Amino acid sequence: MFCVRASGIRRCVPAVLILVMAAATVSIPAPAVVRAATLPELPRVYLDTTVIPPTGRILTVPAGGDVQGALNAAQSGDVVELQAGAAFLGSFSLPRRTGWVTVRSSAWASLPPPGTRATPAHAPLMAKLDGGGSVVLQGGSHVRLIGLELTSATTGSIVELGGADNIVVDRSWIHGTPTGDVRHGIQANGSRIAVVDSAITDIHHRSADAQAIDAYDGWGPFKIVNNYLQASGENVLFGGWDPSTSGLVASDIEVRGNYFTKPLSWKADDPSYAGTRWVVKNLFELKNAQRVVIDGNIFEYNWTQADQGGFAILFTPRNQTGAAPWSTVQDVTFIHNIVRHSTAGVQLMGWDNLYPSQQLQRVLIQHNLFLNIGEFPDSVYGVYTGMLFNVWDGPADLTIDHNTTFQTALPLYAMTHIASYWPGTGFRYTNSITNSAAGNWTTWLNTYFPGAVFTNDAMIGGTAGSYPAGNFFPASLDSVGFANLAGGDYHLAPTSPYKNAATDGKDPGADIDALTAATASALSGGGTGGGPAPSPVSVSPSNVAFGLVTVGTTSPAADIQAFNPSAAGVTLSSVAITGPFVITQNHCLATNTWNGVIPPGTHCDMFVVFAPAVGGAATGRLNISVAGSVYPVMLSGTGAAAADTTPPSIPSGLTATVISSSQITLAWSPSTDNVAVSGYNVFRNGTLIGIVRSTTGYQDAGLSPATTYGYVVAAFDAAGNTSAPSSPASATTTPAGSRSPYGGAPWAIPGVVQAENFDVGGEGVAYHDTTPGNQGGQYRMDVDVDIIADSGRYVINNFQTGEWLEYTINVTATGVYRIEVLVSSQFSASRFRMALDGQNVTGSLSVPNTGSWHTFQWVGASGVGLTMGLHVLRVYADQQYFNLDAIRIRK
């Protein structure tokens, strides 16, 4: 059997963050506004979870009472009140009403007030619902749960909201058992689902992914705010299975002020290990989601304890089982978060590498603090320890701006699953403070992200010659000039040579004040003890979406009010605004005629407008500071330029190249457009067969042997304008059973041939393999050779006795050569031989025990005479097992 061990991707080029010593002072570039071609759109809808006072009956359920009967009897406006401290055993269905029904503990008034997180310590004030071995609560419409302890020994979901809508889980505790398997705390496959001020714990599984909250079959919107979230697989996951409804994408998702964590007692090599090895993967993952804001969260403790590399955050479009090609991850705002104590940072995949998907696009990673990235080693693949950003297969409009990062290895690393998905577009890495690593960053950018912007970054320990102009190179962390690095104060001191050196005239790195304010309650849950002190003010609305506004004009003003609910006067400390938004009138700060004190029970007004200077989505914040607290108002809008009616130019130079009896590769020259080309439609024999973006090539597989196919391509732009089709190109697949070089041309010798690039032709013609199908699911899906990846390359693994591979080579000059292979093995008796045109030219050679399947060594024979011209080289396995990575023929 031919296999390939997985752990990375072939031909990966490290995206190196480089850097060098900085002098005591630096030359500061003139401030400039640097933005991605398109920034993400914020959620269009935010769920209002303000407690609505009930207007109907209170249906009391004493200990031992009929919970389901009360739920069935409840009407809109009613309350089902369960005895605090009592345990109710069963699986319960929530009512479906058009008005709100509240299900709460009888001690609800003693719980922390709204906006303050309930914890397991509040369990005595809660009513307990125990599902035994089944789901506890399911379904429902217009139901608010307050002060409930929800638990079960089920291996599935504790709360199942499939088909539910308008559900709020408020100040409750959802949990599994300390030693039992459970897949989901809340499976939120519904619409208008909110989880606020709650705790979800002990969600873990020994052989499968487990999530505190997951949703793959719900439209949204979703609100996950101010929760403690604990799970072994992914603490929160959107996607992960194909939706039942065509076109469904989880949308309008707010994730704010939560504490994501995995206890170290789950870590097998930690001194506190409790003895059960759970499947550990990530803290947060998006596989099919759009318009997501992730703001003010703490993500803490993540390591490798499954088949992944230890990244805390994943943005990876996944058409999970192949039935949902619309799957996408787009319009993601990741801002004001702390990510710490993790093997690796953020992994971003441009496209699904297994099934068709949409592109990862419009992602903003801004004002975040990454600490202790690399604290735990990658014990699975050995390559991801300390990696900050891992980018696969060409995303679009990825903006990484104003972050402060402390990682132990590569800041950026590009990897390739499918080469045609590169290059990426709209890449920005700006205004950040980042540890560097050796390499040529300029070359990397030009290869993977032509036209990228990389500027005003403080790259610690790098060298200027390896970067685009306009960056800074402090020699060490100490020379950055942090206010108190040892004490964890990551502000820049007034004496820092990089003070005000960002493109916006501010400090590089995260806005530490805004970050601190946004994450202030993520650990504590807000308040102290049993509840917080009353908020000095209440700000409304908390989000303003201005919609489309023509560039160069201003929107109508939005009235933002700061209300004083207390019994004493309140004075605002300050008001600040960011982005292309303007405060036109501010009646909340002191003037010559007003002392600035807001009387009890009254409010003041601020009027804000959106004034776009350029087209595209824009975001900002209005930060209202009172008594040491910051009350943010999220602002968003889209600048609308004049309508674009000009189509792209017609693609030229279309070629069709036969690869095998079932595959043809297309290539063409790029089109141009007055704004930008978004992609290309590919037609075979007049039928649309594919849409490609960020590339000018296409692989058409699954074709019939000895058949002629005709192709044209047409370019399109973001406005929907489409070019005329290109000139046609055609090609005829080879007959079944015929052998030809992979890629269409023989391999030039002397040179190196990658082992996975054996000839096409199938079983018994180009190779002999005893296992049907490509079980590894990588690289060449139309062969019977299993191909997966090992440390950034494809490798043929576990070569068994009697199996072989053939390669068509072209020797450029007659001579005497050395033929060798790059192999690994953990056996000492493995052997191979090589034949040329059917003649044994090396004899049987021994494969040494290299000590690891991941450690490779060149082995071969010298004195092999080769004549100029075409030959067929065959590699035989005389004695199993060994891994084969490459073949090298040299003089």
Secondary structure, DSSP 8 states (H G I E B T S, - for coil): --B---SS-TT-EEE---B----SS-----------SS-----S-----------S-EEEE-TT--HHHHHHH--TT-EEEE-TT-EEES-EE--EEEEEEEEEETTGGGS--TTS---GGGGGGSEEEE-TTS-SEE--EEEEEESEEEE---SSEEEE-TT-EEEEEES-EEE--SS---SEEEE--SEEEEEES-EEEEE--SSS--EEEEESS----EEEES-EEEESSEEEEE-SS--SSTT--EEEEEEES-EEE--GGGSTTSTT--S----B-EEEEESSEEEEEEES-EEEEE--BSSS--EEEEE----TTSS-TT--EEEEEEES-EEEEESEEEEEESS-SSS-----EEEEEES-EEEEETSS---SSSS-TT--EEEES--EEEEEES-EEEESS-SEEEE-SSGGG-S-BS-EEES-EEE--SS-HHHHHHHHSTT-EEES-EEETB-GGGS-SS-B--SSSGGG-EEETTTTEEEE-TT-TTTT-STTSS-SS--HHHHHHHTTTTTT-SSBTTB----S-EEE-SEEEEEEEETTS----EEEEEE--SSS-EE--EEEE-SSEEEEEE-SS-BTTB--EE-TT-EEEEEEEE--SSSEEEEEEEEEEETTEEEEEEEEEEEE-S---------EEEEEEE-SSSEEEEEEE----SS-EEEEEEEETTEEEEEE-S-SEEEEES--TT-EEEEEEEEEETT--B------EEEE---TT--B-TTSS-EEESEEEETT---BS-BTTTEE-SS-S-TT-SS-TTSSS--EESSSSEEBB---TT-EEEEEEEESS-EEEEEEEEEE-S-SS-EEEEEETTEESS--EE----SSTT--EEEEEEEEEE-SEEEEEEEEEEES--EEEEEEEE-
